[in-house]
């Protein structure tokens, strides 16, 4: 069977129709180039060139063989480029898990930046809750997780990537002057709350804030997803507190207003295994850091 170097020599001579120019192109001397062509002709059992002291021309067999030889050389060169690009993280697959609420604002912006800067890296997206995202990192079924804190796992690296305030959700039927403005205004009023198991982060955050303000709302429902909470608010089942980015959902029958006595308390983190073996993840993390720097500086997490 012929070797790749023999095909390269044949293609160079066939395209240059001159052994001297082909040798220069391949950065070799002319005698070994001629030997490679002779070996290839013996293996194929055909004559590829008609040679004279003045010219080099392809035979009919050489003309027929040239397109296939060019294709094989091109495929070999492409495979080399692909392998090197993958090793450098410029090609490959990165599996990114994210929470549903992060999809309202952060994740679309991140994916847009990744597609623009890393067009040859494929992003596979998976939506889940924060606890399952942590398990996905542990099982290596995820390369990167966009999730809520805390991220308390040995061997994980993480980055604080965003903070946003909570906003008040009120049924549109409630007059503006009667809608809650501060935490204490929720005391004794109907309230749609987060599930303590499936939405632990938001449940503990909101419950802690209400308790600190001495407010005890009358919880009508415990729900997991923010869009479900908004539907219940729109149906008149109570008030709620949701991250500001949820305002983009624009649910029917719901009015949003600022929560005046609480700052940006809803946090979002990026987490990954410190010992990850995916070269394509490194440039993804660099894009995340670029986004953070553009918004005012990096925010490493402990």
HUNOR-V385064 format. One line per field, one symbol per residue. ss: DSSP state (2 for helix, 1 for strand, 0 for the rest). burial: b if it has 24 or more other C-alpha atoms within 12 Angstrom, else e. A space follows every 10 residues. Layout:
ss->???
burial->???
//
This chain:
ss->0002222222 2222220022 2222220002 2222222222 2222000011 1000011102 2222222222 2222222222 2222222000 0111111102 2222022222 2222222000 1111111002 2222222200 0001111000 0000011111 1111011111 1000022200 0022220001 1111000002 2222222222 2200000111 1110022222 2222000011 1112222220 0001111100 0000011111 1110000022 2222222222 2222000001 00
burial->eeeebbbbbb bbbbbebbbe ebbeeeeeee eebbebbebb beeeeebbbe eeeeeebbee ebeebbeebb eebeeeeeee eeeeebeebb bbbbbbbbbb bbbebbbeeb bebbeeebee bbbebbbbbb bbbbbbbbeb bbbbbbbbbb beeeebbbbb bbbbbbbbbb bbeeeeeebb bbbebbeebb bbbbbeeebb bbbbbbbebb eeeebebebe bbbbbbbbbb bbbbebbbbb bbbbbbbebe beebbbbbbe ebeebbbbbb bbbeeeebbb bbbbbebbbe bbeeeeeebe ee
//
